[in-house]
Each structure stands twice: as structure tokens, then as C-alpha cells.
């Protein structure tokens, strides 16, 4: 048994197809198939069920793949330790972030990251939270920025900041006349929400539960931008995180933003990585960059008075783009 064969087996488990797995491993399909059979012969078990349409792992195959992932992850950690010892702030880092945060947070931090770690290649992966957590577990990401809580004892959580929510309503909606709101003011309102899989949907549903509000039935958005434009079209009201209304995000007409008073609804963000990661020290340094996000960007008090144009009065800043690759 060798690491190459374990790579082949894990690729087959990921792609469920010999041809696609072979392409991912940059070998021919006969080569990959032969090595999988040799591995089965060496172990004395059947790892995969072969049929013309799809490859399925046997029960023992699934258990061995799980162990193989751990082995390959540990090998990568060994490589990271060696590399970071020579130059701890260089190389590539695969960072996951979810789509209702990435476009609004990254413009404020990428320039700082590039200045602080000029030799770092930051590879950004944008996916919904469940996919990011799975990739973290499998070693396909080095770290991810997620909303708390995340229930996984294998992951370390480094708290970054708390982001308040604002109510977005059409200009002539009764709630748009208020300077600030209490949660109870949402009672009997029906909020526009995101589709399943977005952590922001779960957070908004919790706000609905606490306030006595409900979801507007027959509509679920795929993005915050869709929600914003539905509010502008007088379809209803919604919750928006405060970073999603800060420059450089353009103002949308007929969208009035109102903060909450008292204990405002919010989401708490943290950076997660595997507790076994050899990059713990460096990732702690990277998390510090996100922790130093300017406080005014997270302060609902920067909103103008009711009746004024609904755009947060934060100074425009220019940020350079670091090396990054976003997956949508």
C-alpha cells in the first residue's frame, strides 16, 4: 500500500466514477482501475461496487476511505510543517467563506492581508456552510469563516466579531418611519428569506421565532441581492447584515434601513480550522486581521435619521486586491 493508491481511492470516492477520478489524478482510467484492484487484493476486501452507471463504495470501503483521508491529511500537515518552518507567511492558504458574507467582508480586509502577508497566495472558496464544514473535515480547506455555532469537536473556533442585522423595508412601509426598532415591532410581519442551506436563513428564522414574525410564503431568495431588490419592488421586508449595506455596496432606491435598539439581532462570526492543523499559529495571526475590522463598519448607529437616504454613512476606503480565486 502506498500514498498514491490512497489518493486514487479517495478520488474515486469523491467522483463516484472511474473516468472522472482518473482525470482528477492525471492518470489513465485503466491505471487507476488496476491500482484500485491491486489495493483490494492486498487488503483482501472489496472496496467498490462496480456497475456501468455509478461506482458505490462498500461498507468497508467507506471506512477505509475515511481513514485514508486522515492519512493523506496528516501527510499534508507534515509538508506544511516543513514549509512553514522555512517561511511561515508564504505559500497557499485555502480559505472558505459563505456567500452572504464574502462579497461584503472581503473588500475591507484583502488589502490589509496583502500588506501583512505579501508572499501569501490566498485561495478563496465560496460555498454554503454545510459544504465548507465538510471540506474542512476532509482537509480540502485550511480554514473557513463561518457563523456560530458550528458543532464539530474536531474544529478550533477563533471568534472574530459580531455583526448586527438591520431591517430593510420599502420607504413607505410603516416600520420605515421608526428611528429604531424593538424585536416586538416585527410581530405579525412576514419576512422575505433566503432558500434552505444558507445560515442566514436559520438566523432570520430565529429572529422570527423570538419576535412573533413569520416567513413570507411562496418566495425564497438565492442571494442577499435578490432580497434587496425584492424590498425595493415593494414585495416585503427582510433582515440585512450591516456589512451588506456598507460601501462599496451601491445604494438601492426605495430600501430604508432601520437598526434595532437594545439587544439587536446579529450573527457572530468565527474562523474555523482543524485542531490538528500544523498552521495553527499562522491562522491565529490571519484571524487577527479580521478581528481588526474597523468598528464603524459594524455600528448601526452610523445609519442616517429616519427619512434620510438609506445608506450607511461610513467613509469610502480603497483596498488592493490580493491573490485570490473565488469559487461560486
MOLIN-V420238 format. One record per residue. N is the residue number from 1. PSI is psi in whole degrees, 0 to 359 (none if undefined). Layout:
n->{N | N}
psi->{PSI | PSI}
This chain:
n->{1 | 2 | 3 | 4 | 5 | 6 | 7 | 8 | 9 | 10 | 11 | 12 | 13 | 14 | 15 | 16 | 17 | 18 | 19 | 20 | 21 | 22 | 23 | 24 | 25 | 26 | 27 | 28 | 29 | 30 | 31 | 32 | 33 | 34 | 35 | 36 | 37 | 38 | 39 | 40 | 41 | 42 | 43 | 44 | 45 | 46 | 47 | 48 | 49 | 50 | 51 | 52 | 53 | 54 | 55 | 56 | 57 | 58 | 59 | 60 | 61 | 62 | 63 | 64 | 65 | 66 | 67 | 68 | 69 | 70 | 71 | 72 | 73 | 74 | 75 | 76 | 77 | 78 | 79 | 80 | 81 | 82 | 83 | 84 | 85 | 86 | 87 | 88 | 89 | 90 | 91 | 92 | 93 | 94 | 95 | 96 | 97 | 98 | 99 | 100 | 101 | 102 | 103 | 104 | 105 | 106 | 107 | 108 | 109 | 110 | 111 | 112 | 113 | 114 | 115 | 116 | 117 | 118 | 119 | 120 | 121 | 122 | 123 | 124 | 125 | 126 | 127 | 128 | 129 | 130 | 131 | 132 | 133 | 134 | 135 | 136 | 137 | 138 | 139 | 140 | 141 | 142 | 143 | 144 | 145 | 146 | 147 | 148 | 149 | 150 | 151 | 152 | 153 | 154 | 155 | 156 | 157 | 158 | 159 | 160 | 161 | 162 | 163 | 164 | 165 | 166 | 167 | 168 | 169 | 170 | 171 | 172 | 173 | 174 | 175 | 176 | 177 | 178 | 179 | 180 | 181 | 182 | 183 | 184 | 185 | 186 | 187 | 188 | 189 | 190 | 191 | 192 | 193 | 194 | 195 | 196 | 197 | 198 | 199 | 200 | 201 | 202 | 203 | 204 | 205 | 206 | 207 | 208 | 209 | 210 | 211 | 212 | 213 | 214 | 215 | 216 | 217 | 218 | 219 | 220 | 221 | 222 | 223 | 224 | 225 | 226 | 227 | 228 | 229 | 230 | 231 | 232 | 233 | 234 | 235 | 236 | 237 | 238 | 239 | 240 | 241 | 242 | 243 | 244 | 245 | 246 | 247 | 248 | 249 | 250 | 251 | 252 | 253 | 254 | 255 | 256 | 257 | 258 | 259 | 260 | 261 | 262 | 263 | 264 | 265 | 266 | 267 | 268 | 269 | 270 | 271 | 272 | 273 | 274 | 275 | 276 | 277 | 278 | 279 | 280 | 281 | 282 | 283 | 284 | 285 | 286 | 287 | 288 | 289 | 290 | 291 | 292 | 293 | 294 | 295 | 296 | 297 | 298 | 299 | 300 | 301 | 302 | 303 | 304 | 305 | 306 | 307 | 308 | 309 | 310 | 311 | 312 | 313 | 314 | 315 | 316 | 317 | 318 | 319 | 320 | 321 | 322 | 323 | 324 | 325 | 326 | 327 | 328}
psi->{137 | 170 | 326 | 316 | 324 | 322 | 315 | 316 | 316 | 320 | 320 | 322 | 324 | 318 | 341 | 29 | 128 | 318 | 312 | 324 | 319 | 319 | 319 | 332 | 0 | 41 | 169 | 158 | 317 | 323 | 312 | 315 | 318 | 317 | 324 | 318 | 320 | 322 | 319 | 318 | 320 | 320 | 340 | 26 | 160 | 122 | 328 | 146 | 120 | 128 | 164 | 331 | 322 | 149 | 130 | 140 | 141 | 172 | 314 | 328 | 319 | 320 | 319 | 323 | 318 | 317 | 322 | 321 | 317 | 316 | 312 | 323 | 319 | 322 | 318 | 323 | 322 | 316 | 319 | 317 | 314 | 316 | 314 | 333 | 326 | 318 | 88 | 345 | 17 | 178 | 191 | 147 | 125 | 109 | 125 | 149 | 146 | 155 | 342 | 7 | 316 | 305 | 342 | 333 | 316 | 321 | 338 | 351 | 339 | 321 | 318 | 319 | 319 | 321 | 319 | 323 | 73 | 339 | 2 | 132 | 109 | 116 | 110 | 135 | 119 | 115 | 168 | 160 | 312 | 322 | 320 | 318 | 317 | 317 | 325 | 313 | 322 | 359 | 13 | 347 | 149 | 328 | 165 | 145 | 119 | 163 | 137 | 150 | 155 | 121 | 93 | 110 | 347 | 353 | 141 | 137 | 125 | 107 | 137 | 297 | 168 | 133 | 115 | 157 | 152 | 153 | 126 | 121 | 154 | 151 | 325 | 8 | 142 | 324 | 342 | 346 | 350 | 144 | 329 | 158 | 155 | 158 | 323 | 339 | 342 | 356 | 132 | 0 | 154 | 110 | 144 | 130 | 165 | 167 | 169 | 148 | 339 | 129 | 331 | 330 | 313 | 320 | 319 | 323 | 325 | 321 | 318 | 317 | 317 | 332 | 347 | 13 | 176 | 181 | 141 | 114 | 152 | 4 | 130 | 127 | 157 | 349 | 164 | 326 | 323 | 315 | 315 | 315 | 332 | 323 | 315 | 332 | 12 | 27 | 328 | 197 | 162 | 175 | 136 | 135 | 147 | 328 | 336 | 357 | 7 | 147 | 143 | 13 | 127 | 146 | 138 | 126 | 153 | 30 | 109 | 132 | 127 | 129 | 168 | 145 | 165 | 220 | 89 | 146 | 144 | 176 | 146 | 125 | 143 | 156 | 131 | 143 | 164 | 138 | 335 | 0 | 135 | 353 | 15 | 311 | 315 | 320 | 328 | 320 | 318 | 319 | 327 | 329 | 317 | 328 | 333 | 20 | 133 | 128 | 330 | 336 | 338 | 8 | 109 | 343 | 347 | 356 | 145 | 169 | 156 | 137 | 343 | 167 | 136 | 74 | 137 | 134 | 70 | 144 | 142 | 139 | 153 | 129 | 134 | 157 | 130 | 178 | 123 | 155 | 115 | 136 | 128 | none}
